Amino acid sequence: MQLLNNAIGITSPGDMGQGIAMCLKSLGFEVCMASEGRSPRTRELGEKANLTDCHTLEKLVQTCDMVLSVLDPGAALTNAQAVAQACQKSHRSIVYVDCNAVSPQTMHSIEAIMSAVGCQTIDAGIVGPPPRGSAKHRFYVSGPNAPLMQRIACEGITVIQAGEKIGDASALKMCYAALTKGSIALGTELLVAARKLGVDQLLDKELRGSQASLYESVLSRSTSMPFKAYRWVPEMLEIAKTFEGVGLTPLILEGAAALYEQVAKTPQGHETPEEARHQKRTGNQVISALADTI
């Protein structure tokens, strides 16, 4: 499919979406959003990035040949349905790029939704933090139209072909996130348990002596976990669905989802990213607070 204009849409410019939008703007693209139905924080992040607000999805798809979906994976299907409906009403055929942490099965459902209204789909899995400052991340992409994503490659974003089929990029993302976010879940749970059981100081000494790098990794990554926990619940369930689809047990990642659900209900889980970052808690302080509130 040939893209005719220089405008790219992003649904929900949250932390990740805003970072991507800023990279795209540095390449000279006009980056658009649809603020209707979005939270005040999301609208504010879009305004800070100077995104063009189309207000509605219908106007967004009328303006942009390519739209990137970057949001809570639990909303990926609903968002695809809303964009498809907007395309149908506007008689527009766009390239829809799903960048969410979803299973290959869910990705195939999204492709079916978009193809039913004449749109093309690209499967994209994001690995790495929001591309701000020196931070960089990778876009793993797959599907027949995946080469179109090379147009967004820049210093902060590396685009990597993950395969020819829709679902390949999502599969890679699921396996990667199972290790990174799955290990944070296990590490958080065992450290909270140790504190509740009264053996945390002895365990701290043992881990620093025998598992220092692994221990420090869990502590450092736990500092930014609580306010993301609500989004990681559906992501863990999507990984469980992925594994079950190839005959493996879903129970490990379903357990991780249950842990993140507990964390999301704590005071730390209810903080905004800005509030949490302002606190500048250490990993041990995060674990201590979770042990007191879970």
Backbone as JSON, one array per atom type, in Angstrom:
{
  "sequence": "MQLLNNAIGITSPGDMGQGIAMCLKSLGFEVCMASEGRSPRTRELGEKANLTDCHTLEKLVQTCDMVLSVLDPGAALTNAQAVAQACQKSHRSIVYVDCNAVSPQTMHSIEAIMSAVGCQTIDAGIVGPPPRGSAKHRFYVSGPNAPLMQRIACEGITVIQAGEKIGDASALKMCYAALTKGSIALGTELLVAARKLGVDQLLDKELRGSQASLYESVLSRSTSMPFKAYRWVPEMLEIAKTFEGVGLTPLILEGAAALYEQVAKTPQGHETPEEARHQKRTGNQVISALADTI",
  "N": [[0.84, -1.2, 0.0], [0.57, 2.22, -0.82], [1.64, 5.1, 0.87], [0.29, 8.27, 1.1], [0.44, 10.73, 2.39], [2.04, 12.92, 4.85], [1.31, 12.58, 7.42], [0.95, 11.0, 10.54], [-0.99, 9.06, 12.68], [-1.54, 8.65, 16.19], [-3.02, 6.67, 18.52], [-3.91, 7.42, 21.72], [-1.59, 8.98, 23.25], [0.18, 8.14, 25.59], [2.74, 7.55, 28.07], [4.56, 5.91, 26.5], [3.49, 6.29, 23.91], [3.69, 9.08, 23.62], [6.47, 9.43, 23.64], [7.18, 8.07, 21.28], [5.79, 9.65, 19.46], [7.19, 12.07, 19.63], [9.63, 11.35, 18.56], [8.83, 10.8, 15.93], [8.0, 13.33, 15.13], [10.45, 14.58, 15.09], [11.46, 13.58, 12.78], [10.1, 14.92, 10.91], [7.43, 14.37, 10.45], [3.93, 15.1, 10.57], [2.24, 14.64, 13.47], [-0.62, 13.17, 14.73], [-3.44, 13.07, 16.99], [-6.37, 11.72, 18.64], [-8.37, 13.17, 20.8], [-10.84, 12.72, 21.94], [-12.63, 11.08, 24.41], [-10.36, 10.35, 25.78], [-8.18, 10.38, 28.69], [-7.66, 13.17, 30.98], [-4.89, 13.34, 31.55], [-3.7, 12.01, 29.38], [-4.49, 13.67, 27.28], [-3.12, 15.96, 28.05], [-0.45, 15.12, 27.81], [-0.34, 14.79, 25.06], [-0.71, 17.44, 24.25], [1.6, 18.62, 25.31], [3.5, 17.5, 23.67], [2.96, 18.79, 21.38], [1.1, 17.74, 19.52], [-1.09, 17.35, 16.73], [-4.43, 17.79, 17.26], [-7.0, 15.87, 16.33], [-9.35, 15.38, 17.47], [-11.65, 13.51, 17.0], [-11.87, 9.99, 16.16], [-12.74, 9.54, 13.57], [-12.0, 11.88, 12.19], [-9.28, 11.61, 12.56], [-8.58, 9.3, 11.02], [-9.3, 10.25, 8.56], [-7.36, 12.12, 8.17], [-4.87, 10.87, 8.35], [-2.79, 8.45, 6.75], [-1.57, 6.37, 7.98], [-1.97, 4.81, 11.1], [-0.98, 4.44, 14.4], [-1.46, 2.19, 17.01], [-1.07, 2.53, 20.33], [-1.32, 1.54, 23.4], [-2.93, 0.46, 26.49], [-2.75, -3.02, 26.61], [-5.05, -4.44, 27.15], [-7.04, -2.99, 25.98], [-6.69, -3.2, 23.3], [-8.13, -4.67, 21.31], [-10.68, -3.45, 21.43], [-9.99, -0.85, 20.7], [-9.11, -1.27, 18.06], [-11.5, -2.03, 16.89], [-12.94, 0.36, 17.14], [-11.43, 2.12, 15.55], [-11.67, 0.83, 13.09], [-14.41, 1.1, 12.65], [-14.53, 3.87, 12.39], [-13.06, 4.18, 10.04], [-14.73, 2.87, 8.25], [-17.02, 4.5, 8.29], [-15.9, 6.78, 7.25], [-15.14, 6.05, 4.79], [-12.5, 5.28, 4.32], [-9.3, 3.83, 3.7], [-6.73, 2.68, 5.58], [-3.35, 2.17, 6.87], [-3.02, 0.22, 9.58], [-1.29, 0.06, 12.51], [-0.63, -2.12, 14.95], [0.76, -1.76, 17.99], [0.8, -2.94, 20.41], [1.17, -4.98, 23.41], [0.27, -7.88, 22.75], [-1.1, -11.19, 22.25], [-0.24, -13.53, 19.58], [-2.65, -14.67, 18.73], [-4.59, -12.73, 19.43], [-3.63, -10.69, 17.85], [-4.16, -11.67, 15.29], [-6.92, -11.53, 15.36], [-7.27, -8.78, 15.44], [-6.23, -8.09, 12.95], [-8.19, -9.27, 11.32], [-10.41, -7.7, 11.96], [-9.64, -5.21, 10.9], [-9.13, -5.79, 8.2], [-11.65, -6.42, 7.33], [-12.82, -4.0, 6.83], [-11.39, -3.07, 4.77], [-8.8, -2.22, 5.38], [-5.21, -2.26, 5.85], [-2.92, -4.14, 7.89], [-0.25, -3.9, 10.23], [1.85, -5.77, 12.26], [3.34, -4.98, 15.25], [5.84, -5.12, 17.7], [6.97, -3.64, 20.61], [10.08, -3.15, 22.12], [11.83, -2.07, 24.86], [12.38, 1.14, 26.58], [10.32, 4.19, 26.6], [11.23, 6.24, 23.85], [13.0, 8.64, 24.72], [15.29, 11.34, 25.12], [18.38, 9.89, 25.72], [17.43, 7.35, 25.64], [16.59, 4.37, 23.9], [14.68, 2.32, 21.65], [13.35, -0.77, 20.24], [11.48, -1.55, 17.39], [9.91, -4.34, 16.56], [8.7, -5.75, 13.69], [6.14, -7.2, 11.61], [4.46, -8.9, 8.87], [2.89, -8.42, 5.64], [3.01, -5.68, 4.96], [4.99, -4.66, 6.55], [7.57, -3.53, 5.8], [6.95, -0.82, 5.4], [7.27, 0.4, 7.81], [9.87, 1.19, 8.04], [10.06, 3.82, 7.46], [9.82, 5.21, 9.82], [12.11, 4.81, 11.2], [14.73, 5.93, 13.25], [17.12, 7.77, 15.27], [16.28, 7.14, 17.85], [14.59, 5.0, 17.47], [14.78, 1.77, 16.35], [13.97, -0.21, 13.65], [13.05, -3.49, 13.14], [12.77, -6.33, 11.15], [10.65, -8.9, 11.94], [9.47, -11.09, 10.84], [7.52, -12.57, 8.18], [4.84, -12.92, 8.57], [1.71, -11.85, 9.98], [1.55, -11.73, 13.44], [4.05, -12.75, 14.04], [5.77, -10.72, 15.06], [4.39, -10.07, 17.39], [4.56, -12.5, 18.74], [7.29, -12.61, 19.34], [7.51, -10.4, 21.05], [5.87, -11.28, 23.18], [7.3, -13.47, 24.2], [9.65, -12.21, 24.99], [8.71, -10.34, 26.92], [7.74, -12.1, 28.8], [10.0, -12.94, 30.12], [11.17, -10.49, 31.09], [9.08, -8.91, 32.46], [7.79, -10.98, 33.71], [9.78, -11.98, 35.39], [10.13, -9.81, 37.1], [7.71, -9.89, 38.44], [7.89, -12.36, 39.84], [10.19, -11.83, 41.38], [9.34, -9.6, 42.89], [7.21, -10.73, 44.34], [8.49, -12.71, 45.92], [10.21, -11.16, 47.47], [8.46, -9.49, 48.86], [7.12, -11.47, 50.27], [9.23, -12.46, 51.86], [9.67, -10.27, 53.53], [7.22, -10.14, 54.91], [7.39, -12.53, 56.22], [9.46, -12.13, 57.92], [12.14, -12.58, 57.28], [13.58, -10.97, 55.67], [15.93, -9.36, 55.96], [18.0, -11.21, 56.32], [17.73, -12.62, 53.92], [18.3, -10.58, 52.14], [21.05, -10.18, 52.61], [22.03, -12.7, 51.82], [21.26, -12.78, 49.08], [22.68, -10.58, 48.05], [25.18, -11.56, 48.3], [25.28, -13.97, 46.8], [23.63, -13.77, 44.52], [23.92, -11.28, 43.27], [23.76, -9.62, 40.89], [21.32, -10.4, 39.73], [19.58, -9.84, 41.82], [19.89, -7.04, 42.17], [18.92, -6.24, 39.73], [16.18, -6.91, 39.89], [15.41, -5.23, 42.03], [16.0, -2.64, 41.01], [14.33, -2.49, 38.75], [11.87, -2.71, 39.91], [11.18, -0.25, 40.88], [9.77, 1.33, 39.07], [7.56, -0.15, 38.58], [4.98, -0.38, 40.09], [3.02, 1.65, 39.28], [2.58, 0.88, 36.72], [1.42, -1.53, 36.89], [-1.34, -2.13, 36.52], [-1.59, -2.15, 33.76], [0.04, -4.2, 33.11], [-1.29, -6.44, 33.92], [-3.29, -7.35, 31.9], [-1.35, -7.78, 29.93], [0.23, -9.91, 30.91], [-1.72, -11.88, 30.85], [-2.13, -12.07, 28.12], [0.32, -13.14, 27.36], [0.15, -15.6, 28.68], [-1.94, -16.7, 27.19], [-0.67, -16.9, 24.73], [1.33, -18.83, 25.27], [-0.24, -21.02, 26.04], [-1.4, -21.51, 23.63], [0.52, -22.88, 22.2], [0.69, -25.24, 23.46], [1.8, -25.11, 26.01], [1.93, -24.54, 29.61], [-0.32, -22.11, 30.89], [-0.25, -21.17, 33.42], [1.91, -20.04, 34.88], [2.27, -17.39, 33.96], [-0.3, -16.47, 34.36], [-0.3, -16.42, 37.08], [1.56, -14.35, 37.48], [0.04, -12.27, 36.47], [-1.96, -12.18, 38.43], [-0.47, -11.32, 40.64], [0.31, -8.75, 39.79], [-2.19, -7.61, 39.68], [-2.82, -7.46, 42.38], [-0.87, -5.6, 43.18], [-1.65, -3.36, 41.72], [-3.84, -2.48, 43.12], [-2.89, -1.24, 45.35], [-1.81, 1.74, 47.24], [0.53, 2.7, 45.93], [0.13, 1.61, 43.43], [-1.92, 3.15, 42.49], [-0.84, 5.6, 41.95], [0.12, 8.25, 39.69], [2.46, 8.13, 36.93], [4.08, 10.42, 37.12], [3.74, 11.21, 39.8], [4.84, 9.0, 41.13], [7.5, 9.02, 40.22], [8.36, 11.4, 41.31], [8.56, 10.75, 43.98], [10.86, 9.22, 44.14], [11.61, 6.63, 45.1], [13.58, 3.94, 46.41], [14.32, 0.56, 45.35], [14.06, -1.17, 47.55], [12.46, 0.36, 49.22], [10.1, 0.45, 47.76], [9.38, -2.28, 47.81], [9.05, -2.6, 50.57], [6.87, -0.89, 51.1], [4.9, -2.15, 49.55], [4.71, -4.57, 50.89], [3.51, -3.75, 53.2], [1.0, -3.05, 52.38], [-0.23, -4.93, 50.72]],
  "CA": [[0.0, 0.0, 0.0], [1.34, 3.45, -0.89], [1.2, 6.13, 1.79], [0.28, 9.48, 0.29], [0.67, 11.97, 3.12], [3.12, 12.96, 5.83], [0.69, 12.59, 8.75], [0.83, 9.71, 11.22], [-1.84, 9.16, 13.86], [-1.24, 7.81, 17.36], [-4.12, 6.61, 19.47], [-3.51, 7.47, 23.12], [-0.18, 9.3, 23.49], [0.62, 8.04, 26.98], [4.2, 7.6, 28.21], [5.2, 5.33, 25.32], [2.99, 6.94, 22.7], [4.23, 10.43, 23.51], [7.87, 9.3, 23.25], [7.21, 7.72, 19.86], [5.33, 10.82, 18.71], [8.25, 13.07, 19.59], [10.61, 10.85, 17.58], [8.25, 10.98, 14.6], [8.03, 14.75, 14.82], [11.84, 14.94, 14.76], [11.68, 13.14, 11.4], [9.36, 15.81, 10.02], [6.03, 13.98, 10.29], [2.86, 15.68, 11.38], [1.72, 13.55, 14.3], [-1.98, 13.53, 15.13], [-4.09, 12.27, 18.01], [-7.8, 11.94, 18.79], [-8.51, 13.35, 22.25], [-12.17, 12.36, 22.41], [-12.69, 9.89, 25.24], [-9.09, 10.11, 26.45], [-8.08, 10.96, 30.02], [-7.0, 14.49, 31.01], [-3.43, 13.18, 31.5], [-3.32, 11.67, 28.01], [-4.64, 14.89, 26.48], [-2.04, 16.87, 28.43], [0.79, 14.62, 27.21], [-0.41, 15.11, 23.65], [-0.5, 18.89, 24.1], [3.01, 18.92, 25.59], [4.27, 17.06, 22.51], [2.49, 19.59, 20.24], [0.44, 16.91, 18.51], [-2.3, 17.89, 16.11], [-5.58, 17.1, 17.84], [-8.12, 15.69, 15.39], [-10.51, 15.24, 18.36], [-12.37, 12.25, 16.83], [-11.19, 8.97, 15.35], [-13.12, 9.74, 12.17], [-11.13, 12.92, 11.65], [-7.91, 11.07, 12.57], [-8.36, 8.42, 9.86], [-9.41, 11.08, 7.36], [-6.14, 12.93, 8.08], [-3.64, 10.06, 8.36], [-2.78, 7.18, 6.03], [-1.07, 5.35, 8.91], [-2.33, 5.06, 12.5], [-0.33, 3.53, 15.35], [-2.19, 1.94, 18.26], [-0.12, 2.36, 21.44], [-2.12, 1.73, 24.61], [-3.11, -0.69, 27.38], [-3.09, -4.17, 25.77], [-6.42, -4.87, 27.41], [-7.94, -2.19, 25.15], [-6.24, -3.28, 21.92], [-9.23, -5.1, 20.44], [-11.71, -2.4, 21.42], [-9.47, 0.26, 19.92], [-9.13, -1.66, 16.66], [-12.9, -1.98, 16.45], [-13.34, 1.77, 17.02], [-10.75, 2.69, 14.37], [-12.3, 0.21, 11.92], [-15.72, 1.74, 12.48], [-14.27, 5.22, 11.89], [-12.65, 4.03, 8.64], [-15.91, 2.5, 7.47], [-17.86, 5.69, 8.18], [-15.2, 7.81, 6.47], [-14.78, 5.45, 3.5], [-11.05, 5.41, 4.24], [-8.48, 2.63, 3.88], [-5.47, 3.1, 6.15], [-2.47, 1.15, 7.43], [-3.2, 0.21, 11.04], [-0.13, -0.59, 13.13], [-0.89, -2.45, 16.35], [2.05, -1.78, 18.69], [0.49, -3.34, 21.78], [1.67, -6.27, 23.88], [-0.83, -8.83, 22.63], [-0.74, -12.51, 21.75], [-0.47, -13.71, 18.15], [-4.07, -14.92, 18.51], [-5.28, -11.44, 19.46], [-3.17, -9.94, 16.68], [-4.92, -12.17, 14.14], [-8.28, -10.98, 15.49], [-7.17, -7.37, 15.05], [-6.08, -8.05, 11.49], [-9.49, -9.6, 10.74], [-11.26, -6.52, 12.15], [-9.22, -4.15, 9.98], [-9.28, -6.22, 6.8], [-13.08, -6.44, 7.03], [-13.2, -2.66, 6.35], [-10.48, -2.71, 3.68], [-7.55, -1.65, 5.86], [-4.04, -3.12, 6.01], [-2.44, -4.21, 9.27], [1.14, -4.25, 10.54], [2.06, -6.27, 13.62], [4.56, -4.37, 15.8], [6.11, -5.35, 19.11], [7.95, -2.66, 21.1], [10.99, -3.6, 23.17], [12.63, -0.96, 25.34], [11.65, 2.23, 27.22], [9.93, 5.26, 25.69], [12.44, 6.83, 23.25], [13.24, 10.04, 25.07], [16.67, 11.59, 25.48], [19.31, 8.86, 25.22], [16.75, 6.04, 25.63], [16.3, 3.86, 22.57], [13.96, 1.06, 21.67], [13.25, -1.5, 18.99], [10.19, -1.92, 16.83], [9.91, -5.58, 15.78], [7.51, -5.65, 12.84], [5.9, -8.33, 10.71], [3.31, -8.79, 7.99], [3.22, -8.02, 4.26], [3.28, -4.24, 4.85], [5.96, -4.28, 7.57], [8.63, -2.63, 5.33], [6.54, 0.58, 5.5], [7.67, 0.95, 9.1], [11.22, 1.74, 7.96], [9.95, 5.28, 7.35], [9.89, 5.84, 11.14], [13.4, 4.5, 11.82], [15.49, 7.13, 13.59], [18.12, 7.5, 16.3], [15.65, 6.54, 19.03], [13.78, 3.84, 17.11], [15.32, 0.83, 15.37], [12.92, -1.07, 13.11], [13.61, -4.81, 12.83], [11.81, -7.26, 10.56], [10.56, -10.1, 12.78], [8.92, -12.2, 10.06], [6.63, -12.18, 7.09], [3.44, -13.15, 8.93], [1.07, -11.2, 11.13], [1.68, -12.59, 14.62], [5.46, -13.02, 14.34], [6.29, -9.68, 15.95], [3.72, -10.22, 18.69], [5.12, -13.69, 19.39], [8.59, -12.25, 19.9], [7.24, -9.52, 22.19], [5.33, -12.07, 24.28], [8.38, -14.27, 24.79], [10.56, -11.29, 25.66], [8.07, -9.78, 28.11], [7.6, -13.16, 29.8], [11.22, -12.93, 30.92], [11.4, -9.23, 31.79], [8.02, -8.58, 33.41], [7.53, -12.18, 34.51], [10.8, -12.08, 36.45], [9.83, -8.77, 38.09], [6.59, -10.39, 39.25], [8.42, -13.38, 40.76], [11.09, -11.18, 42.33], [8.55, -8.78, 43.81], [6.44, -11.58, 45.25], [9.34, -13.39, 46.91], [10.76, -10.16, 48.39], [7.36, -9.12, 49.74], [6.9, -12.62, 51.16], [10.33, -12.51, 52.83], [9.44, -9.22, 54.53], [6.09, -10.54, 55.74], [7.82, -13.68, 57.02], [10.49, -11.68, 58.84], [13.48, -13.05, 56.92], [14.04, -10.1, 54.58], [17.31, -8.89, 56.15], [18.89, -12.34, 56.06], [17.66, -12.89, 52.49], [19.03, -9.49, 51.48], [22.48, -10.48, 52.73], [22.33, -13.86, 50.98], [21.14, -12.44, 47.67], [23.78, -9.69, 47.68], [26.41, -12.35, 48.23], [25.26, -15.07, 45.82], [22.85, -13.45, 43.32], [23.95, -9.82, 43.31], [23.29, -8.96, 39.66], [19.9, -10.7, 39.58], [18.89, -9.12, 42.9], [19.89, -5.62, 41.85], [18.05, -6.05, 38.57], [14.8, -6.92, 40.37], [15.18, -4.03, 42.84], [16.0, -1.43, 40.19], [13.17, -2.48, 37.86], [10.64, -2.63, 40.7], [10.87, 1.14, 41.24], [8.79, 1.9, 38.13], [6.56, -1.17, 38.31], [3.62, -0.3, 40.64], [2.06, 2.45, 38.51], [2.34, 0.2, 35.45], [0.89, -2.87, 37.17], [-2.68, -2.34, 35.96], [-1.44, -2.45, 32.34], [0.75, -5.47, 32.98], [-2.23, -7.55, 34.15], [-3.69, -7.94, 30.62], [-0.18, -8.24, 29.17], [0.57, -11.25, 31.38], [-2.76, -12.79, 30.37], [-1.87, -12.28, 26.7], [1.45, -14.08, 27.29], [-0.4, -16.91, 29.06], [-2.7, -17.15, 26.02], [0.34, -17.27, 23.73], [1.97, -20.09, 25.64], [-1.26, -22.07, 25.98], [-1.64, -21.78, 22.21], [1.52, -23.83, 21.68], [0.69, -26.44, 24.3], [2.5, -24.92, 27.28], [1.04, -24.12, 30.69], [-0.52, -20.66, 31.05], [-0.4, -20.87, 34.84], [2.99, -19.2, 35.4], [1.98, -15.98, 33.66], [-1.56, -16.12, 35.03], [0.12, -16.06, 38.44], [2.16, -13.02, 37.41], [-1.08, -11.33, 36.32], [-2.62, -12.06, 39.74], [0.4, -10.5, 41.48], [0.2, -7.36, 39.35], [-3.51, -7.14, 40.06], [-2.71, -7.07, 43.78], [-0.06, -4.37, 43.25], [-2.43, -2.26, 41.14], [-4.84, -2.03, 44.09], [-2.22, -0.56, 46.46], [-1.61, 3.18, 47.02], [1.54, 2.9, 44.9], [-0.46, 1.25, 42.15], [-2.85, 4.2, 42.08], [-0.11, 6.82, 41.63], [0.46, 8.52, 38.29], [3.91, 8.02, 36.74], [4.74, 11.63, 37.61], [3.75, 11.16, 41.26], [5.78, 7.96, 41.56], [8.87, 9.47, 39.94], [8.67, 12.47, 42.26], [8.91, 10.13, 45.26], [12.25, 8.72, 44.02], [11.78, 5.5, 46.01], [14.5, 2.86, 46.06], [13.64, -0.72, 45.21], [13.71, -1.69, 48.88], [11.34, 1.15, 49.73], [8.92, -0.03, 47.03], [9.02, -3.6, 48.36], [8.57, -2.4, 51.94], [5.52, -0.32, 51.04], [3.98, -3.17, 49.05], [4.51, -5.57, 51.95], [2.62, -3.17, 54.2], [-0.33, -2.75, 51.82], [-0.84, -6.09, 50.06]],
  "C": [[0.88, 1.25, 0.0], [0.75, 4.49, 0.05], [1.37, 7.49, 1.12], [0.58, 10.76, 1.07], [1.72, 11.8, 4.21], [2.58, 12.96, 7.26], [0.57, 11.17, 9.29], [-0.01, 9.92, 12.48], [-1.35, 8.23, 14.96], [-2.45, 7.84, 18.27], [-3.54, 6.5, 20.87], [-2.01, 7.71, 23.31], [0.16, 9.32, 24.98], [2.13, 8.13, 27.04], [4.9, 7.11, 26.95], [4.78, 6.06, 24.05], [3.55, 8.33, 22.51], [5.7, 10.38, 23.08], [8.02, 8.99, 21.78], [6.83, 8.94, 19.02], [6.43, 11.86, 18.57], [9.36, 12.65, 18.62], [10.1, 11.09, 16.16], [8.27, 12.45, 14.18], [9.44, 15.2, 14.45], [12.21, 14.53, 13.34], [10.91, 14.01, 10.41], [7.92, 15.42, 9.77], [5.12, 14.9, 11.09], [2.24, 14.52, 12.16], [0.39, 14.0, 14.92], [-2.48, 12.59, 16.22], [-5.59, 12.56, 17.96], [-8.1, 11.98, 20.28], [-9.85, 12.89, 22.81], [-12.14, 11.05, 23.19], [-11.41, 9.57, 25.99], [-9.05, 10.83, 27.8], [-7.43, 12.34, 29.95], [-5.48, 14.37, 30.91], [-2.97, 12.88, 30.08], [-3.42, 12.89, 27.11], [-3.51, 15.87, 26.77], [-0.71, 16.42, 27.82], [0.82, 14.91, 25.72], [-0.15, 16.58, 23.39], [0.96, 19.26, 24.31], [3.9, 18.52, 24.41], [3.88, 17.82, 21.24], [1.9, 18.73, 19.13], [-0.79, 17.63, 17.96], [-3.5, 17.11, 16.62], [-6.71, 17.06, 16.82], [-9.44, 15.5, 16.14], [-11.21, 13.88, 18.21], [-11.55, 11.27, 15.99], [-11.53, 9.12, 13.87], [-12.23, 10.77, 11.51], [-9.68, 12.42, 11.58], [-7.66, 10.21, 11.33], [-8.55, 9.17, 8.54], [-8.11, 11.85, 7.1], [-4.9, 12.09, 7.82], [-3.8, 8.77, 7.54], [-2.32, 6.03, 6.92], [-1.44, 5.76, 10.33], [-1.68, 3.99, 13.36], [-1.18, 3.42, 16.61], [-1.18, 1.63, 19.35], [-0.89, 2.62, 22.73], [-2.11, 0.47, 25.47], [-3.5, -1.9, 26.52], [-4.49, -4.7, 25.99], [-7.44, -4.13, 26.56], [-7.63, -2.32, 23.67], [-7.36, -3.66, 20.95], [-10.31, -4.03, 20.31], [-11.27, -1.22, 20.57], [-9.49, -0.05, 18.42], [-10.55, -1.59, 16.1], [-13.36, -0.54, 16.23], [-12.7, 2.41, 15.79], [-11.37, 2.12, 13.09], [-13.65, 0.85, 11.62], [-15.55, 3.15, 11.9], [-13.85, 5.18, 10.42], [-13.85, 3.73, 7.75], [-16.82, 3.71, 7.24], [-17.24, 6.73, 7.25], [-14.83, 7.32, 5.07], [-13.27, 5.59, 3.25], [-10.39, 4.07, 4.45], [-7.11, 3.08, 4.36], [-4.58, 1.89, 6.46], [-2.55, 1.27, 8.95], [-2.06, -0.59, 11.66], [-0.45, -0.86, 14.6], [0.45, -2.66, 17.05], [1.9, -2.29, 20.12], [1.0, -4.73, 22.11], [0.53, -7.28, 23.9], [-0.33, -10.15, 22.05], [-0.89, -12.57, 20.23], [-1.95, -13.96, 17.84], [-4.87, -13.61, 18.48], [-4.89, -10.61, 18.25], [-3.91, -10.38, 15.42], [-6.36, -11.65, 14.17], [-8.3, -9.52, 15.07], [-7.04, -7.23, 13.54], [-7.43, -8.31, 10.81], [-10.45, -8.41, 10.83], [-10.93, -5.45, 11.11], [-9.42, -4.55, 8.52], [-10.75, -6.23, 6.38], [-13.56, -5.09, 6.52], [-12.19, -2.15, 5.31], [-9.17, -2.1, 4.1], [-6.45, -2.71, 5.94], [-3.54, -3.05, 7.44], [-0.96, -4.54, 9.32], [1.19, -4.66, 12.0], [3.38, -5.68, 14.12], [4.68, -4.66, 17.29], [7.23, -4.42, 19.57], [8.76, -3.26, 22.23], [11.85, -2.41, 23.58], [11.76, 0.15, 25.92], [11.18, 3.25, 26.19], [11.16, 5.99, 25.16], [12.56, 8.32, 23.51], [14.7, 10.21, 25.47], [17.59, 10.54, 24.87], [18.66, 7.47, 25.14], [16.4, 5.64, 24.2], [15.45, 2.6, 22.7], [13.85, 0.49, 20.26], [11.79, -1.74, 18.65], [10.4, -3.2, 16.05], [8.61, -5.6, 15.0], [7.38, -6.88, 11.95], [4.61, -8.11, 9.93], [3.72, -8.26, 6.63], [3.6, -6.54, 4.12], [4.33, -3.74, 5.85], [7.08, -3.37, 7.06], [8.26, -1.14, 5.38], [7.02, 1.22, 6.8], [9.1, 1.5, 9.08], [11.19, 3.26, 7.86], [10.02, 5.96, 8.71], [11.2, 5.53, 11.86], [14.17, 5.8, 12.06], [16.47, 6.77, 14.7], [17.52, 6.79, 17.51], [14.88, 5.28, 18.75], [14.48, 3.02, 16.04], [14.2, -0.1, 14.94], [13.54, -2.37, 12.63], [12.52, -5.72, 12.29], [11.81, -8.56, 11.37], [10.04, -11.31, 12.01], [7.98, -11.68, 9.0], [5.16, -12.23, 7.47], [2.97, -12.23, 10.05], [1.12, -12.19, 12.29], [3.12, -12.85, 14.99], [6.04, -12.0, 15.32], [5.68, -9.79, 17.35], [4.27, -11.42, 19.46], [6.45, -13.37, 20.05], [8.41, -11.38, 21.14], [6.75, -10.32, 23.39], [6.43, -12.87, 24.98], [9.36, -13.38, 25.55], [9.96, -10.78, 26.97], [7.85, -10.83, 29.2], [8.82, -13.19, 30.71], [11.33, -11.64, 31.73], [10.33, -8.97, 32.86], [7.62, -9.78, 34.26], [8.52, -12.3, 35.65], [10.61, -10.99, 37.51], [8.71, -9.23, 39.01], [7.08, -11.4, 40.28], [9.3, -12.74, 41.82], [10.34, -10.35, 43.35], [7.82, -9.64, 44.82], [7.33, -12.21, 46.31], [9.91, -12.39, 47.92], [9.69, -9.66, 49.35], [7.09, -10.23, 50.75], [7.96, -12.67, 52.25], [10.13, -11.46, 53.93], [8.29, -9.6, 55.45], [6.46, -11.69, 56.68], [8.95, -13.34, 58.0], [11.9, -12.15, 58.52], [14.11, -12.16, 55.85], [15.49, -9.66, 54.74], [18.31, -10.01, 55.87], [18.9, -12.68, 54.58], [18.41, -11.82, 51.71], [20.53, -9.76, 51.49], [22.86, -11.64, 51.82], [22.29, -13.51, 49.49], [22.27, -11.52, 47.2], [25.09, -10.46, 47.55], [26.42, -13.37, 47.11], [24.53, -14.78, 44.52], [22.79, -11.94, 43.12], [23.34, -9.17, 42.07], [21.79, -9.18, 39.45], [19.08, -9.91, 40.59], [18.79, -7.63, 42.58], [18.98, -5.31, 40.66], [16.58, -5.99, 39.0], [14.49, -5.64, 41.14], [15.08, -2.77, 41.97], [14.76, -1.35, 39.3], [11.85, -2.36, 38.63], [10.24, -1.19, 41.0], [9.81, 1.75, 40.32], [7.66, 0.93, 37.81], [5.16, -0.87, 38.83], [2.63, 0.49, 39.8], [1.79, 1.87, 37.13], [1.58, -1.11, 35.64], [-0.46, -3.13, 36.53], [-2.6, -2.69, 34.48], [-0.75, -3.79, 32.12], [-0.14, -6.67, 33.27], [-2.68, -8.14, 32.81], [-2.51, -8.42, 29.78], [0.23, -9.65, 29.6], [-0.45, -12.28, 30.9], [-2.6, -13.06, 28.88], [-0.69, -13.24, 26.51], [0.98, -15.49, 27.64], [-1.16, -17.52, 27.89], [-1.76, -17.61, 24.91], [0.92, -18.64, 24.03], [0.99, -21.26, 25.57], [-1.52, -22.47, 24.52], [-0.65, -22.72, 21.58], [1.69, -25.02, 22.62], [1.42, -26.33, 25.61], [1.51, -24.44, 28.35], [0.89, -22.6, 30.72], [-0.4, -20.22, 32.51], [0.68, -19.93, 35.39], [2.67, -17.73, 35.18], [0.63, -15.54, 34.19], [-1.27, -15.74, 36.48], [0.75, -14.69, 38.49], [1.06, -11.96, 37.28], [-1.78, -11.11, 37.66], [-1.8, -11.19, 40.69], [0.28, -9.03, 41.09], [-1.17, -6.78, 39.67], [-3.53, -6.7, 41.53], [-1.97, -5.74, 43.92], [-0.87, -3.17, 42.76], [-3.44, -1.69, 42.13], [-4.23, -1.29, 45.28], [-2.13, 0.94, 46.2], [-0.56, 3.47, 45.95], [0.99, 2.61, 43.5], [-1.4, 2.31, 41.61], [-2.15, 5.52, 41.73], [0.03, 7.0, 40.12], [1.97, 8.32, 38.15], [4.65, 9.23, 37.31], [4.82, 11.64, 39.14], [4.78, 10.16, 41.77], [7.23, 8.41, 41.35], [9.3, 10.56, 40.9], [9.1, 11.9, 43.61], [10.35, 9.61, 45.29], [12.53, 7.58, 45.01], [12.86, 4.55, 45.51], [13.69, 1.57, 45.9], [13.2, -1.28, 46.54], [12.54, -0.93, 49.48], [10.03, 0.74, 49.05], [8.44, -1.35, 47.62], [8.44, -3.46, 49.76], [7.14, -1.87, 51.95], [4.51, -1.33, 50.54], [3.69, -4.22, 50.12], [3.54, -5.05, 53.0], [1.19, -3.01, 53.69], [-0.99, -3.91, 51.08], [-1.35, -7.05, 51.14]]
}
